[in-house]
């Protein structure tokens, strides 16, 4: 029996004991894949920090331009990584503890029925507690997409205000792709928040946008950015050296005949 495709809302929400027991068997079968997927998701956020901090360094001109904007971008990226890591650890802890209770404690019969049948009260209570504890991390998913929305919007604003050389190197089209990703992330966050109104419908919509964003658009954006970062970094360093040399050069004045001579400082 495939519980994902043959999901029975009547049995699940009605807390049918044997049906809930099948769900715990199903969760144990998928535990390895769930934990592995969550681990790679947390790692992907940690790796995502590398190009984000590099582009922040370049667009801020080494921390000298629009500090509020680029500091906000960095804080958002770091908070997204920490949120994902903490969320995955909480989910793993909640599942491991709940599964241990299901395997070691008496959750099938508390002896409340006089006809000798199992009452399944224990597994019903366990399921409700598991849903409450597990859903504490559901909001972190919506929060993650709002964080991505903020990062890509601020990135677009920063690119729009760059000097002409860096503007051409990083490219407004790439920033525009990031803005499009930001809009999809915002919509995805709204769908995740609306799941409690219609779980199946909004979960399917959110899952579709998640695949589009995380599997296709964001990796494409990062790959294109990776080819442009070295050139942008070299250009920024050249501009900084040119400014430093101009500041170090002695002042000049023009003679009556048009010749330029250095003004000696006495």
C-alpha positions as CSV (number, residue, x, y, z in Angstrom):
1,X,0.0,0.0,0.0
2,X,1.4,3.4,-1.1
3,X,0.4,5.8,1.6
4,X,1.5,8.8,-0.3
5,X,-0.7,8.1,-3.3
6,X,-3.5,6.3,-1.4
7,X,-3.7,8.8,1.4
8,X,-6.9,8.6,3.4
9,X,-7.8,11.9,5.0
10,X,-10.8,10.2,6.8
11,X,-8.5,7.6,8.5
12,X,-5.6,10.0,9.1
13,X,-7.6,12.9,10.5
14,X,-10.0,10.5,12.2
15,X,-6.9,9.1,14.1
16,X,-7.6,5.5,13.0
17,X,-5.1,3.5,15.0
18,X,-4.1,0.8,12.5
19,X,-3.8,3.4,9.7
20,X,-1.5,5.6,11.9
21,X,0.6,2.5,12.7
22,X,1.1,2.0,8.9
23,X,2.2,5.6,8.7
24,X,4.9,5.1,11.2
25,X,6.1,2.1,9.3
26,X,6.1,4.2,6.2
27,X,8.1,7.0,8.0
28,X,10.7,4.5,9.1
29,X,11.2,3.3,5.5
30,X,11.7,6.9,4.3
31,X,13.8,8.0,7.3
32,X,17.1,7.6,5.6
33,X,16.1,9.5,2.5
34,X,14.4,12.3,4.5
35,X,17.5,12.8,6.7
36,X,19.9,12.7,3.8
37,X,17.8,15.2,1.8
38,X,17.6,17.5,4.8
39,X,21.3,17.3,5.3
40,X,22.1,18.2,1.7
41,X,19.6,21.0,1.9
42,X,21.4,22.5,4.8
43,X,24.8,22.0,3.1
44,X,23.4,23.7,0.0
45,X,22.7,26.8,2.1
46,X,26.2,26.8,3.5
47,X,27.6,26.6,0.0
48,X,25.2,29.3,-1.2
49,X,26.9,31.7,1.3
50,X,30.2,31.6,-0.6
51,X,29.1,33.3,-3.9
52,X,26.7,35.6,-2.0
53,X,29.4,37.0,0.3
54,X,31.7,37.3,-2.8
55,X,29.2,39.3,-4.7
56,X,28.5,41.4,-1.6
57,X,32.2,42.2,-1.3
58,X,32.4,43.2,-5.0
59,X,29.3,45.3,-5.1
60,X,30.1,47.1,-1.9
61,X,33.5,48.0,-3.3
62,X,35.2,46.2,-0.5
63,X,32.9,47.5,2.2
64,X,32.9,51.1,1.1
65,X,29.6,51.4,-0.8
66,X,26.0,51.2,0.4
67,X,26.9,49.4,3.7
68,X,23.3,49.1,4.9
69,X,22.2,47.3,1.8
70,X,25.1,44.8,1.6
71,X,25.1,44.2,5.3
72,X,21.5,43.4,5.2
73,X,22.1,40.9,2.3
74,X,24.9,39.2,4.3
75,X,22.7,39.0,7.5
76,X,19.8,37.5,5.5
77,X,22.1,34.9,3.9
78,X,23.6,33.9,7.2
79,X,20.3,33.8,9.0
80,X,18.9,31.6,6.2
81,X,21.8,29.1,6.6
82,X,21.4,29.0,10.4
83,X,17.6,28.7,10.1
84,X,17.9,25.7,7.8
85,X,20.5,24.0,10.0
86,X,18.5,24.4,13.2
87,X,15.3,23.4,11.5
88,X,16.9,20.1,10.2
89,X,18.3,19.3,13.6
90,X,15.0,19.9,15.3
91,X,13.2,17.7,12.7
92,X,15.7,14.9,13.1
93,X,15.4,15.1,16.9
94,X,11.6,15.1,16.9
95,X,11.4,12.1,14.5
96,X,14.0,10.0,16.3
97,X,12.4,10.6,19.7
98,X,8.9,9.9,18.4
99,X,10.0,6.8,16.6
100,X,11.8,5.5,19.7
101,X,8.6,6.0,21.7
102,X,6.6,4.2,19.1
103,X,9.0,1.3,19.1
104,X,9.7,1.0,22.8
105,X,6.5,2.2,24.6
106,X,3.1,0.7,24.7
107,X,1.2,2.9,22.3
108,X,-1.2,0.2,21.0
109,X,-3.4,-0.7,23.9
110,X,-4.0,1.2,27.2
111,X,-6.8,-1.2,28.3
112,X,-9.7,1.2,28.0
113,X,-11.9,-1.1,25.9
114,X,-14.0,-3.8,27.5
115,X,-14.3,-5.9,24.4
116,X,-10.7,-6.9,24.3
117,X,-9.8,-4.9,21.2
118,X,-6.9,-2.5,21.1
119,X,-7.8,1.1,21.7
120,X,-4.7,2.6,20.0
121,X,-4.9,5.6,22.3
122,X,-1.1,5.7,22.7
123,X,-0.4,6.0,19.0
124,X,-3.1,8.6,18.6
125,X,-1.6,10.8,21.3
126,X,1.9,10.2,19.8
127,X,0.7,11.3,16.3
128,X,-0.9,14.5,17.6
129,X,2.3,15.4,19.6
130,X,4.5,14.5,16.6
131,X,2.4,16.8,14.3
132,X,2.6,19.7,16.8
133,X,6.4,19.3,17.4
134,X,7.1,18.7,13.7
135,X,5.0,21.6,12.4
136,X,7.0,24.1,14.5
137,X,9.6,23.9,11.7
138,X,7.1,24.3,8.9
139,X,7.2,28.0,9.2
140,X,11.0,27.9,8.8
141,X,10.4,26.8,5.2
142,X,8.3,29.9,4.5
143,X,10.8,32.0,6.3
144,X,13.6,30.6,4.1
145,X,11.8,31.7,0.9
146,X,11.2,35.1,2.3
147,X,14.9,35.4,3.1
148,X,15.7,34.4,-0.5
149,X,13.2,37.0,-1.7
150,X,15.1,39.7,0.3
151,X,18.5,38.6,-0.9
152,X,17.6,38.7,-4.6
153,X,15.7,42.0,-4.4
154,X,18.6,43.7,-2.7
155,X,21.0,42.2,-5.2
156,X,19.0,43.7,-8.0
157,X,18.9,47.1,-6.3
158,X,22.7,47.0,-5.8
159,X,23.4,46.1,-9.4
160,X,21.2,48.9,-10.7
161,X,23.4,51.4,-8.8
162,X,26.8,50.1,-9.8
163,X,29.3,52.0,-11.9
164,X,29.2,51.4,-15.6
165,X,32.0,48.9,-15.8
166,X,30.8,46.6,-12.9
167,X,27.2,47.1,-14.2
168,X,28.3,45.6,-17.5
169,X,30.4,42.9,-16.0
170,X,27.8,41.5,-13.6
171,X,25.0,42.1,-16.0
172,X,21.5,43.5,-15.5
173,X,20.0,40.4,-17.1
174,X,21.5,38.2,-14.4
175,X,20.1,40.6,-11.8
176,X,16.8,40.4,-13.6
177,X,16.8,36.7,-13.4
178,X,17.5,37.0,-9.7
179,X,14.5,39.4,-9.4
180,X,12.3,36.8,-11.1
181,X,13.5,34.1,-8.7
182,X,12.7,36.5,-5.9
183,X,9.1,36.8,-7.1
184,X,8.7,33.0,-7.3
185,X,10.2,32.7,-3.8
186,X,7.7,35.2,-2.4
187,X,4.8,33.3,-4.0
188,X,6.2,30.0,-2.7
189,X,6.3,31.4,0.8
190,X,2.6,32.5,0.5
191,X,1.7,29.0,-0.7
192,X,3.5,27.4,2.2
193,X,1.6,29.7,4.6
194,X,-1.7,28.9,3.0
195,X,-1.3,25.1,3.4
196,X,-3.4,25.1,6.5
197,X,-6.3,26.3,4.5
198,X,-6.1,23.5,1.9
199,X,-3.2,21.2,2.6
200,X,-3.2,19.1,-0.6
201,X,-3.8,21.9,-3.1
202,X,-1.3,24.5,-1.7
203,X,1.3,21.8,-0.9
204,X,1.3,20.7,-4.6
205,X,1.7,24.3,-5.8
206,X,4.5,25.0,-3.3
207,X,6.3,21.8,-4.3
208,X,6.1,22.7,-7.9
209,X,7.6,26.1,-7.3
210,X,10.2,24.6,-5.0
211,X,11.4,22.3,-7.8
212,X,11.5,25.2,-10.3
213,X,13.5,27.4,-7.9
214,X,15.9,25.0,-6.2
215,X,16.5,22.5,-9.0
216,X,16.7,24.8,-12.0
217,X,16.6,28.6,-11.5
218,X,18.8,29.2,-8.4
219,X,21.6,26.7,-9.6
220,X,21.5,28.4,-13.1
221,X,21.9,31.8,-11.4
222,X,24.8,30.6,-9.3
223,X,26.6,29.0,-12.2
224,X,26.3,32.1,-14.4
225,X,27.4,34.3,-11.5
226,X,30.4,32.0,-10.9
227,X,31.7,32.8,-14.4
228,X,31.3,36.6,-13.9
229,X,32.7,36.9,-10.4
230,X,36.4,36.6,-11.3
231,X,36.2,39.4,-13.9
232,X,34.2,41.6,-11.6
233,X,36.6,41.1,-8.7
234,X,39.6,42.0,-11.0
235,X,37.8,45.1,-12.2
236,X,37.0,46.2,-8.7
237,X,40.6,45.8,-7.6
238,X,41.8,47.8,-10.6
239,X,39.4,50.6,-9.8
240,X,40.5,50.6,-6.2
241,X,44.2,50.8,-7.2
242,X,43.4,53.6,-9.6
243,X,41.7,55.6,-6.9
244,X,44.6,54.9,-4.4
245,X,47.2,56.1,-7.0
246,X,45.2,59.2,-7.7
247,X,45.0,60.0,-4.0
248,X,48.8,59.4,-3.6
249,X,49.8,61.5,-6.6
250,X,51.1,65.0,-5.7
251,X,49.0,68.0,-6.6
252,X,49.6,69.7,-10.0
253,X,49.2,73.2,-11.3
254,X,49.5,74.7,-14.8
255,X,52.1,77.3,-15.8
256,X,51.3,80.4,-17.9
257,X,52.6,78.6,-21.0
258,X,50.3,75.6,-20.4
259,X,52.9,73.3,-19.1
260,X,52.0,71.2,-16.1
261,X,54.5,71.1,-13.2
262,X,54.4,69.4,-9.8
263,X,53.8,71.6,-6.8
264,X,56.5,70.9,-4.3
265,X,55.3,70.7,-0.8
266,X,57.6,72.6,1.6
